[in-house]
Amino acid sequence: MNNTLLHRLALAGGIFALLTHACFAAENGWPRQIPGAHGTITLDHAPKRIVSTSITVTGTLLAIDAPVIASGATSPNSRIADDQGFFRQWGKIAAERKVQRLYIGEPNAEAIAGEAPDLIIISATGGDSALKLYDQLSAIAPVLVVNYDDKSWQDLALQLGVATGHEAQAQATVQQFDERIKKLKNELTLPAQPVSALVYRPDGKAANLWTSASPQGQLLHELGFTLATAPDNVHGGQSQGVRKDIVQLAGENMAEGLNGKTLLLFSGDDNDSQRLMDNRFLAHLPALQDKQVYSLGNDTFRLDYYSASNLLTRLERLFTSH
């Protein structure tokens, strides 16, 4: 069992022990006080009708078999979303479990209320945050606010496991995944290091560079990759606010910031890799000259259990002899 897994399981056990101790005396730890990014909430019983306003969080809830009945969605029938606007990596599972679509894009309190939830989960940040509706939603049901941009999906899963009473499912899912990481790490033949892990914008004029604080960067580190960092003189933009998980690169900064010997393209396919290779403003980069550019799949912009599992499969196909 690796150190990361031991840390996570110890963390989960510690959180659960603290929460149980803080709760009123009750069988199986209910009622339970749950700390969140917007304060602590009290749940009288394990929730049975969870509504997720965050499409990013929904995938993790499904992975731990939490009773999520409805979810916010994104634009349907895109490269990342199915005809419901759910992420393709878990859309079929959502259909099997009869998860309803709440709305597309803009949060809708009326739609949420119509599902009669006993727990509403919203994200603190990101394009799928419904934080501005917190007061309205709190009148419907307890609202748990979680962060997903500062932690791995595994850590989020353990947090949600405690909140939903699905601690065992969360720990089993995380352990199974972390064991797969350990096995794959021993089998990988890494490409030239360090690597620049990025999302390449469709117009080719900008890129987001994942940092070591990002879930993507953390996963690569666990697999033995070394992340390249942008030079000190390269200052990322802040059009998406101040973020620790990405460095926004544009113009001359893009070429200077992509200084890894290998480029790993997240949220993209082989066509996107070729488009990057054809960018004449990047042609001088060693990674392009050596043809060390690899796409890691359209579903890797946000990592949940399903997309992260697909990512491991892609890395296995690219960098092992299997």
VOKE-746812 format. One line per 3 residues: their letters; for each residue x, y, z of C-alpha. Coordinates in Angstrom, 1 decimal, always signed. Layout:
BEGIN
a	X Y Z ~ ...
This chain:
BEGIN
mnn	+0.0 +0.0 +0.0 ~ +1.6 +3.3 -1.1 ~ +2.2 +6.4 +1.1
tll	-0.5 +8.4 -0.8 ~ -3.1 +5.8 -0.1 ~ -2.1 +5.5 +3.6
hrl	-2.3 +9.3 +3.9 ~ -5.7 +9.4 +2.3 ~ -7.1 +6.5 +4.4
ala	-5.7 +8.0 +7.6 ~ -7.1 +11.4 +6.6 ~ -10.6 +9.9 +6.0
ggi	-10.4 +8.0 +9.2 ~ -9.4 +11.0 +11.2 ~ -12.2 +13.2 +9.6
fal	-14.8 +10.5 +10.3 ~ -13.6 +10.1 +13.9 ~ -13.7 +13.9 +14.5
lth	-17.1 +14.2 +12.8 ~ -18.6 +11.3 +14.8 ~ -17.2 +12.7 +18.0
acf	-18.7 +16.1 +17.2 ~ -22.1 +14.7 +16.4 ~ -24.9 +14.2 +18.8
aae	-24.9 +10.7 +20.3 ~ -26.7 +8.6 +17.8 ~ -26.5 +5.2 +16.3
ngw	-24.2 +5.0 +13.2 ~ -23.0 +8.6 +13.7 ~ -26.2 +10.4 +12.8
prq	-27.1 +13.2 +13.2 ~ -23.7 +14.3 +11.8 ~ -22.1 +17.7 +11.5
ipg	-20.4 +18.2 +8.1 ~ -17.8 +20.9 +7.6 ~ -17.9 +22.6 +4.2
ahg	-16.3 +25.5 +2.4 ~ -19.3 +27.7 +3.4 ~ -19.7 +26.6 +7.0
tit	-20.8 +23.5 +8.8 ~ -24.1 +21.9 +8.2 ~ -26.0 +19.3 +10.3
ldh	-27.6 +16.2 +8.7 ~ -30.1 +14.3 +10.8 ~ -29.8 +11.2 +8.7
apk	-27.9 +9.8 +5.8 ~ -29.2 +11.6 +2.7 ~ -31.4 +9.7 +0.3
riv	-32.1 +12.4 -2.3 ~ -28.9 +14.3 -3.2 ~ -29.0 +17.0 -5.8
sts	-25.6 +18.1 -7.3 ~ -25.5 +21.5 -8.9 ~ -21.9 +20.8 -10.1
itv	-21.4 +18.5 -13.0 ~ -17.8 +18.0 -11.9 ~ -18.9 +16.8 -8.4
tgt	-21.6 +14.5 -9.8 ~ -19.1 +12.1 -11.3 ~ -17.4 +11.6 -7.9
lla	-20.8 +11.1 -6.2 ~ -21.7 +8.4 -8.8 ~ -18.3 +6.7 -8.2
ida	-19.0 +6.2 -4.5 ~ -22.6 +5.1 -5.2 ~ -24.2 +8.0 -3.4
pvi	-27.9 +8.5 -4.0 ~ -27.6 +11.4 -6.4 ~ -31.0 +11.9 -8.1
asg	-30.4 +15.0 -10.2 ~ -27.5 +17.1 -11.5 ~ -26.7 +20.3 -13.3
ats	-25.5 +19.8 -16.9 ~ -23.5 +21.5 -19.6 ~ -24.2 +22.1 -23.3
pns	-25.3 +18.7 -24.7 ~ -23.9 +16.8 -27.7 ~ -20.4 +18.2 -27.5
ria	-17.0 +16.5 -27.5 ~ -17.2 +16.2 -23.7 ~ -21.0 +15.8 -23.1
ddq	-23.8 +13.5 -24.2 ~ -27.3 +14.3 -25.3 ~ -28.3 +15.1 -21.7
gff	-25.3 +17.5 -21.2 ~ -23.7 +15.0 -18.8 ~ -20.0 +14.2 -19.1
rqw	-19.5 +11.3 -21.5 ~ -17.3 +9.3 -19.1 ~ -20.2 +8.7 -16.7
gki	-23.3 +9.6 -18.8 ~ -24.4 +5.9 -19.2 ~ -24.1 +5.3 -15.5
aae	-26.2 +8.4 -14.8 ~ -28.8 +7.1 -17.2 ~ -28.8 +3.6 -15.6
rkv	-29.4 +5.3 -12.2 ~ -32.1 +7.6 -13.6 ~ -30.3 +10.8 -12.7
qrl	-32.4 +13.7 -13.9 ~ -31.0 +16.8 -15.6 ~ -31.8 +19.9 -13.5
yig	-30.8 +22.6 -16.1 ~ -28.2 +23.4 -18.6 ~ -25.6 +26.0 -17.5
epn	-27.2 +28.7 -15.4 ~ -28.3 +27.3 -11.9 ~ -32.1 +27.2 -11.4
aea	-33.4 +27.2 -7.8 ~ -36.9 +26.2 -8.9 ~ -35.7 +23.1 -10.7
iag	-33.7 +22.1 -7.7 ~ -36.6 +22.6 -5.3 ~ -38.8 +20.4 -7.7
eap	-36.6 +17.4 -6.9 ~ -37.3 +17.6 -3.2 ~ -33.7 +17.0 -2.1
dli	-32.6 +16.2 +1.4 ~ -29.0 +17.4 +0.6 ~ -27.8 +19.9 -2.0
iis	-24.1 +19.9 -3.0 ~ -22.6 +22.9 -4.8 ~ -19.1 +23.8 -5.8
atg	-17.3 +26.8 -4.3 ~ -15.6 +27.7 -7.5 ~ -15.6 +26.9 -11.2
gds	-18.0 +27.5 -14.1 ~ -20.5 +25.1 -12.5 ~ -20.6 +26.9 -9.1
alk	-24.1 +27.8 -7.8 ~ -22.7 +29.7 -4.8 ~ -24.7 +32.8 -5.6
lyd	-27.9 +30.8 -4.9 ~ -26.7 +29.6 -1.5 ~ -29.3 +31.5 +0.6
qls	-32.2 +30.4 -1.7 ~ -31.1 +26.8 -1.7 ~ -30.6 +26.7 +2.0
aia	-34.3 +27.3 +2.4 ~ -34.9 +24.1 +0.4 ~ -32.5 +21.6 +2.1
pvl	-29.1 +21.6 +3.8 ~ -26.4 +22.9 +1.4 ~ -22.9 +21.5 +1.4
vvn	-20.3 +23.6 -0.4 ~ -17.2 +21.7 -1.6 ~ -14.0 +22.7 -3.4
ydd	-12.7 +20.6 -6.2 ~ -10.0 +22.8 -7.7 ~ -7.6 +22.4 -4.8
ksw	-7.7 +18.6 -4.2 ~ -7.6 +15.3 -6.1 ~ -10.9 +13.6 -6.9
qdl	-9.8 +10.9 -4.4 ~ -9.7 +13.5 -1.5 ~ -13.0 +14.9 -2.7
alq	-14.5 +11.3 -2.7 ~ -13.4 +10.7 +0.9 ~ -15.0 +14.0 +1.9
lgv	-18.2 +13.2 +0.2 ~ -18.2 +9.7 +1.6 ~ -18.4 +11.1 +5.1
atg	-21.1 +13.6 +4.1 ~ -23.3 +10.9 +2.5 ~ -22.6 +7.9 +4.8
hea	-20.8 +6.2 +2.0 ~ -17.4 +6.1 +3.7 ~ -16.8 +2.4 +2.9
qaq	-17.6 +2.9 -0.8 ~ -15.4 +6.0 -1.0 ~ -12.4 +4.3 +0.7
atv	-12.8 +1.1 -1.5 ~ -12.9 +3.2 -4.7 ~ -9.9 +5.3 -3.7
qqf	-7.9 +2.2 -2.7 ~ -8.7 +0.4 -5.9 ~ -7.6 +3.4 -8.0
der	-4.5 +4.1 -6.0 ~ -3.4 +0.4 -6.3 ~ -3.8 +0.8 -10.0
ikk	-1.6 +3.9 -10.0 ~ +1.1 +1.9 -8.1 ~ +1.0 -0.9 -10.6
lkn	+1.0 +1.3 -13.6 ~ +3.9 +3.4 -12.2 ~ +6.1 +0.3 -12.2
elt	+5.2 -0.5 -15.8 ~ +5.6 +2.9 -17.4 ~ +8.5 +3.9 -19.6
lpa	+8.3 +7.6 -19.2 ~ +8.8 +10.0 -22.1 ~ +11.5 +12.7 -22.0
qpv	+11.2 +14.6 -18.7 ~ +10.1 +17.1 -17.5 ~ +6.7 +17.3 -19.1
sal	+4.5 +20.3 -19.7 ~ +0.9 +19.3 -19.0 ~ -1.6 +21.7 -20.7
vyr	-4.9 +22.4 -22.2 ~ -4.6 +23.9 -25.7 ~ -7.2 +26.5 -26.7
pdg	-9.1 +25.7 -29.9 ~ -7.9 +29.0 -31.6 ~ -4.3 +28.0 -30.9
kaa	-3.5 +31.4 -29.3 ~ -3.4 +30.3 -25.7 ~ -3.0 +27.4 -23.3
nlw	-3.5 +26.6 -19.7 ~ -0.5 +25.0 -18.0 ~ -1.4 +22.6 -15.2
tsa	+0.6 +23.2 -12.0 ~ +1.7 +20.7 -9.3 ~ -1.4 +22.0 -7.3
spq	-3.8 +20.7 -9.9 ~ -5.4 +17.3 -9.7 ~ -3.8 +16.6 -13.1
gql	-0.4 +17.6 -11.9 ~ -0.8 +15.5 -8.7 ~ -1.8 +12.4 -10.7
lhe	+1.2 +12.7 -13.0 ~ +3.5 +13.2 -10.0 ~ +2.1 +10.0 -8.4
lgf	+3.0 +8.1 -11.6 ~ +6.6 +9.4 -11.6 ~ +6.4 +12.2 -14.1
tla	+8.2 +15.5 -13.4 ~ +6.3 +18.6 -14.2 ~ +8.0 +21.4 -16.0
tap	+7.3 +24.8 -14.6 ~ +7.0 +28.1 -16.4 ~ +10.1 +30.4 -16.1
dnv	+9.9 +33.1 -13.4 ~ +9.6 +35.8 -16.1 ~ +6.5 +34.3 -17.5
hgg	+3.5 +35.7 -15.8 ~ +0.2 +34.0 -16.5 ~ -3.0 +35.9 -17.1
qsq	-5.9 +36.1 -14.6 ~ -8.9 +36.2 -16.9 ~ -10.2 +33.2 -14.9
gvr	-9.4 +34.7 -11.6 ~ -6.4 +33.9 -9.3 ~ -5.9 +30.1 -9.5
kdi	-3.3 +27.8 -8.1 ~ -4.1 +24.9 -10.5 ~ -3.2 +26.6 -13.8
vql	-1.0 +29.2 -15.4 ~ -2.7 +31.0 -18.3 ~ -0.3 +31.3 -21.2
age	-0.9 +33.5 -24.3 ~ +1.2 +35.2 -27.0 ~ +4.9 +35.0 -26.5
nma	+4.4 +33.6 -23.0 ~ +2.9 +30.5 -24.5 ~ +6.1 +29.4 -26.2
egl	+8.2 +30.4 -23.2 ~ +5.9 +28.6 -20.8 ~ +5.8 +25.3 -22.7
ngk	+9.4 +24.4 -21.9 ~ +8.9 +20.7 -21.1 ~ +10.8 +18.1 -23.2
tll	+7.4 +16.4 -23.6 ~ +3.9 +18.0 -24.0 ~ +1.0 +16.2 -22.6
lfs	-2.3 +17.5 -24.0 ~ -5.3 +17.3 -21.7 ~ -8.8 +17.9 -22.9
gdd	-7.8 +17.0 -26.4 ~ -7.5 +14.2 -28.9 ~ -5.0 +13.3 -31.6
nds	-6.4 +16.0 -33.9 ~ -5.6 +18.6 -31.3 ~ -2.1 +17.3 -30.9
qrl	-1.6 +17.7 -34.7 ~ -3.0 +21.2 -34.5 ~ -0.5 +22.1 -31.8
mdn	+2.3 +20.5 -33.9 ~ +1.3 +22.6 -36.8 ~ +1.5 +25.9 -34.9
rfl	+4.4 +27.7 -36.5 ~ +4.9 +29.9 -33.4 ~ +5.7 +26.8 -31.4
ahl	+7.7 +25.0 -34.1 ~ +11.0 +25.8 -32.4 ~ +10.1 +24.0 -29.2
pal	+12.2 +20.9 -28.5 ~ +9.1 +18.8 -27.8 ~ +7.7 +19.7 -31.2
qdk	+10.9 +19.1 -33.0 ~ +11.3 +15.7 -31.4 ~ +7.6 +14.9 -31.9
qvy	+7.0 +14.5 -28.2 ~ +3.4 +15.6 -28.1 ~ +0.7 +13.3 -26.8
slg	-3.0 +13.7 -26.4 ~ -4.7 +12.3 -23.2 ~ -8.4 +12.4 -24.1
ndt	-11.2 +14.9 -24.3 ~ -12.6 +14.0 -20.9 ~ -9.5 +15.0 -18.9
frl	-10.3 +18.7 -18.3 ~ -11.9 +17.8 -15.0 ~ -10.9 +14.6 -13.3
dyy	-13.3 +12.3 -11.5 ~ -13.0 +8.6 -11.0 ~ -14.2 +7.8 -14.5
sas	-12.1 +10.3 -16.4 ~ -9.1 +9.6 -14.3 ~ -9.5 +5.9 -15.0
nll	-9.7 +6.6 -18.7 ~ -6.5 +8.7 -18.3 ~ -4.6 +5.8 -16.8
trl	-5.7 +3.6 -19.7 ~ -4.5 +6.2 -22.2 ~ -1.1 +6.5 -20.4
erl	-0.8 +2.8 -20.3 ~ -1.4 +2.6 -24.0 ~ +1.1 +5.3 -24.8
fts	+4.0 +4.5 -22.4 ~ +4.0 +0.8 -21.8 ~ +4.7 -2.2 -24.0
h	+1.3 -3.7 -23.4
